[in-house]
Amino acid sequence: MASKTSEDVIKVFENVRVKKVDGTLYFMSERIAWMPNGKNQFTISHHFSEIKSYKVSSATKAKVQLQIILSDGNDIFQFTNPAGVARQTEDRNAAQKLVAEMTPLFKKKISK
């Protein structure tokens, strides 16, 4: 029987830009990761236990963004769904909800 090397993918968000590069944002069982379009490996990967907090862009901003704050920096994910701002906001809110749900699970594991 083969050993399990891949993580469970919970949710995938396409049309997510980081530093003007389009890519795909993945939520997995233990981490959040981003892969640029046309590549086959993640260039951003953070375990949920590394995430200190997050922020979302206000409704008045032109860009729909989710900022992940780490102890040693941060990453800003811009949601660029071609279906428009409503879908971009929907995607961002779903991603924000996942961060909010997953992060505390890993903080508890560390403190035990």
Secondary structure by P-SEA (a helix, b strand, c coil): ccccccccccccccccccccbbbbbbbcccccccccccccccccccccccccccccccccccccbbbbbccccbbbbbbbccccaaaaaaaaaaaaaaaaacaaaaaaaaac
